[in-house]
Amino acid sequence: NRLYEYKTYGRVNMKEAASFFKVLADEARLKMLWLLFNRQELCVCDFMAVLEITQSKASRHLRILFNAGLVTDRRAGLWVYYALRPAADDSVRTYLETLKVILSARREAFELLKKLEVWLAQKDQTSCK
């Protein structure tokens, strides 16, 4: 069951909220969401480069976000690209909007975006195809 699909009369119940926050209770996943808040779509290799993590670690965290219904994926050749899934539930939308505001006030978030822009400008366009 995807958290994204849970509905309880427009509100998330306590158990669902706890599941949602468990998904967010990881630094790598928070960073991935932050990057996706600021880019329409990113490849696994982008997360690997910016977060300096292995392909298996990036894929594992992205799969958790996918299973929670927070991101969508599409395959292009050997790589998978991820994007934020629009939240259909008002509670989840509010949580994500609040998270975006909180993260935007962090210096590290700004530095991650700078690192992403440098990576995207220099990467070989064939490396993720």
C-alpha positions in Angstrom: 0.0 0.0 0.0 1.3 3.4 -0.9 1.0 6.2 1.6 0.1 8.4 -1.4 -3.1 6.4 -2.0 -4.2 6.4 1.7 -7.3 8.5 2.4 -9.3 8.9 5.5 -11.9 11.5 4.6 -9.2 13.8 3.3 -7.0 13.3 6.4 -4.1 11.0 7.1 -4.7 9.0 10.4 -1.9 8.5 13.0 -0.6 5.2 11.7 -0.3 6.6 8.1 1.3 9.8 9.4 3.9 7.7 11.3 4.6 5.7 8.2 5.0 8.9 6.2 7.5 10.4 8.7 9.5 7.1 8.8 10.1 7.4 5.1 11.4 11.0 5.7 13.5 9.9 8.7 16.6 9.4 6.5 19.1 12.1 5.5 19.6 10.7 2.0 15.9 10.6 1.3 15.4 14.2 2.6 18.2 15.3 0.3 16.7 13.4 -2.7 13.3 15.1 -2.1 14.9 18.5 -1.8 16.7 18.0 -5.1 13.4 16.9 -6.7 11.6 19.9 -5.2 13.9 22.0 -7.3 14.2 20.0 -10.5 11.5 18.4 -12.5 13.3 15.1 -13.0 16.6 13.6 -12.1 18.5 10.4 -13.0 19.8 8.0 -10.5 23.3 9.0 -11.7 22.5 12.6 -10.6 21.7 11.5 -7.1 24.8 9.4 -7.0 27.1 12.3 -8.0 25.5 15.0 -5.9 25.1 12.9 -2.8 28.3 10.9 -3.3 26.6 7.6 -2.8 26.6 4.3 -4.7 24.1 3.3 -7.3 22.7 0.6 -5.1 22.2 3.0 -2.2 20.6 5.6 -4.4 18.3 3.1 -6.0 17.3 1.6 -2.6 16.4 5.1 -1.2 14.5 6.0 -4.4 12.6 2.8 -4.3 11.5 3.6 -0.7 10.3 7.0 -1.9 8.6 5.3 -4.8 6.9 2.7 -2.7 5.6 5.5 -0.4 4.0 7.1 -3.5 6.2 10.3 -3.3 8.0 9.9 -6.6 7.4 8.4 -10.0 9.9 6.7 -12.2 10.6 6.1 -15.9 13.3 4.0 -17.5 15.5 5.3 -20.3 18.0 2.8 -21.4 20.1 1.6 -18.4 19.0 4.5 -16.1 15.9 5.3 -14.2 14.7 8.9 -13.9 12.6 10.1 -10.9 10.2 13.0 -10.4 7.9 14.1 -7.6 4.4 12.6 -7.7 1.7 15.2 -7.1 0.1 14.6 -3.8 -3.6 13.9 -4.1 -4.2 14.0 -0.3 -4.3 17.4 1.3 -2.4 16.2 4.4 0.5 14.8 2.4 0.6 18.0 0.3 0.8 20.1 3.4 3.5 17.9 4.9 5.6 18.2 1.7 5.1 21.9 1.4 6.1 22.4 5.0 9.2 20.2 4.4 10.2 22.2 1.4 10.0 25.5 3.4 12.0 24.0 6.3 14.7 22.6 4.0 14.9 25.8 2.0 16.1 27.6 5.2 19.1 25.3 5.5 22.5 26.2 4.2 23.2 22.6 3.2 20.1 22.7 1.0 21.5 25.6 -0.9 24.9 23.9 -1.2 23.2 20.8 -2.6 21.5 22.8 -5.3 24.8 24.4 -6.2 26.5 21.0 -6.4 23.7 19.7 -8.6 23.9 22.6 -11.0 27.7 22.1 -11.3 27.2 18.4 -11.9 24.5 18.9 -14.5 26.6 21.5 -16.3 29.7 19.2 -16.5 28.2 15.7 -16.9 28.6 13.9 -20.1 25.1 13.7 -21.5 25.6 10.1 -22.6 26.5 9.0 -19.1 22.9 8.5 -18.1 21.5 7.1 -21.3 
